[in-house]
Amino acid sequence: MAGAYRGRFAPSPTGPLHAGSLVAALASWLDARAHGGAWLVRIEDVDLPRCVPGADREILRQLAACGLLPDEPPQWQSQRTAAYQGALDQLVAQGRAYPCACTRQQIAQALQAAGRERARHGELVYPGTCRDGLHGRPARAWRLRVAEGIVHWTDRRLGPQAQDVAREVGDFVLKRADGLHAYQLAVVVDDAWQGITHVVRGEDLADNTARQLLLQRALALPQPAYLHTPLVLGPNGEKLSKQNGAAALDLDNPVAALAAAGRSLGLEVPAESSVQRWLERAVPAWRAQVERPA
């Protein structure tokens, strides 16, 4: 029916799932089941140089071992290039996107000369060098022209959020110098294409939300509801990730892996004899938690 819940888990195939990524997968699955909705899996392989051959199939195998089976066939971003280019062309035609000739080194030098520092998310805040034209230089990338003003939204777990994208990020990249479309554009186009109504993902991605809202508005696309889950931290106190050497998920005992992920989400689900029984008990526990008044 119209307006029915549609959620998704969208891993990058840069390696197998680890304990932190299982938390995000489980939360998105539980939220879909708690709402009687559909749960999809999207392989976000738009950043091809970082993808590991075979990691996508391993991720799907790991999800299946944990009973997390998508309700529709998985989709791969690498097969969606034409759609991303179409969205970029639309933004260019609207005057919302423009070509950029700057290298990262040139951006860093411009910021240093202006006495400006990196934003909170560690990216270089684009100073707008090419906003008024390339002045004879060849185009390298394409950027969204970001208007001044605060972007507001409400996260289902974190509550009211706000970000000044123009000041904290600047005009961000939509198509990279290597010809690949950027994550921010791809995820917005695909969420709309798949009819995603609710996005449940790790808190490390909360900082991307304002940029995605700007793109949704510029492309006249629907805005999903967002919920960002707690992060799983490594022994050094940093986010557990493939980049800092997180171990692949141990699935010798899938129920134990699910139980550990559930505890990270604040769910105390009693031990069960099978994956299916554990998941059946986890759904009402999740529903009670997300419906609990803040």
Secondary structure, DSSP 8 states (H G I E B T S, - for coil): -TT--EEEE----SS---HHHHHHHHHHHHHHHHTT-EEEEEE---SGGG--TTHHHHHHHHHHHTT---SS--EEGGG-HHHHHHHHHHHHHTT-EEEE---HHHHHHHHHHTT----TTS------TTTT--TT----EEEE---SS-EEEEETTTEEEEE-HHHHT-S-EEE-TTS-B-HHHHHHHHHHHTT--EEEEEGGGGGGHHHHHHHHHHTT----EEEEE---B-TTSSB--TTTT------SSHHHHHHHHHHHTT------SSHHHHHHHHHHHHHHHHHS--
